[in-house]
């Protein structure tokens, strides 16, 4: 991905995001204002694990 956000979820119960490799591509400039990898709004039972982020950023915002 060339942008920071990877996953946005809203009003969901039951989400699994695992066993992924995320590589940051710098060929294009990032354009999204959100710089958080994961943004979760009004969610329950979310599982984010066993992922490989080559830049080390695994930030999650829960609202």
C-alpha positions in Angstrom: 0.0 0.0 0.0 1.2 3.5 -0.6 -1.3 5.1 1.8 -1.4 4.6 5.6 -4.9 3.3 6.3 -5.4 -0.4 5.7 -8.8 -1.2 7.3 -11.8 0.9 8.3 -14.7 -0.8 9.9 -17.9 0.6 11.3 -20.8 -1.0 13.2 -19.7 -4.6 12.9 -19.7 -7.6 15.2 -17.1 -10.2 14.2 -14.1 -9.3 12.1 -10.9 -11.2 11.5 -7.8 -9.6 9.9 -4.8 -12.0 10.3 -1.8 -13.5 8.5 -1.2 -10.5 6.1 2.0 -8.9 5.0 1.7 -5.1 4.6 4.5 -3.5 2.6 4.7 0.3 2.4 5.2 1.5 -1.2 6.8 4.9 -1.7 6.3 5.1 -5.4 3.3 7.4 -4.9 2.6 10.0 -2.2 0.1 9.2 0.5 -3.1 11.3 0.1 -5.4 10.1 2.9 -5.7 12.4 6.0 -6.0 9.4 8.3 -2.5 8.1 9.2 -3.7 5.2 11.4 -3.5 1.6 10.0 -6.8 0.5 11.5 -9.8 2.6 12.4 -12.7 0.8 14.2 -15.9 2.6 14.9 -18.6 0.9 17.1 -17.2 -2.6 16.6 -17.2 -5.7 18.7 -15.3 -9.0 18.5 -12.5 -7.7 16.2 -9.4 -9.8 15.9 -6.3 -8.3 14.4 -3.2 -10.6 14.8 -0.4 -12.4 13.2 0.2 -9.7 10.6 3.6 -8.6 9.4 4.0 -4.8 8.9 7.4 -4.2 7.3 7.5 -0.7 8.7 6.4 -1.8 12.2 3.3 0.4 12.4 0.4 -1.6 13.8 -1.6 1.4 15.1 -5.3 0.9 15.9 -7.9 3.5 16.8 -11.1 2.3 18.4 -14.0 4.8 18.8 
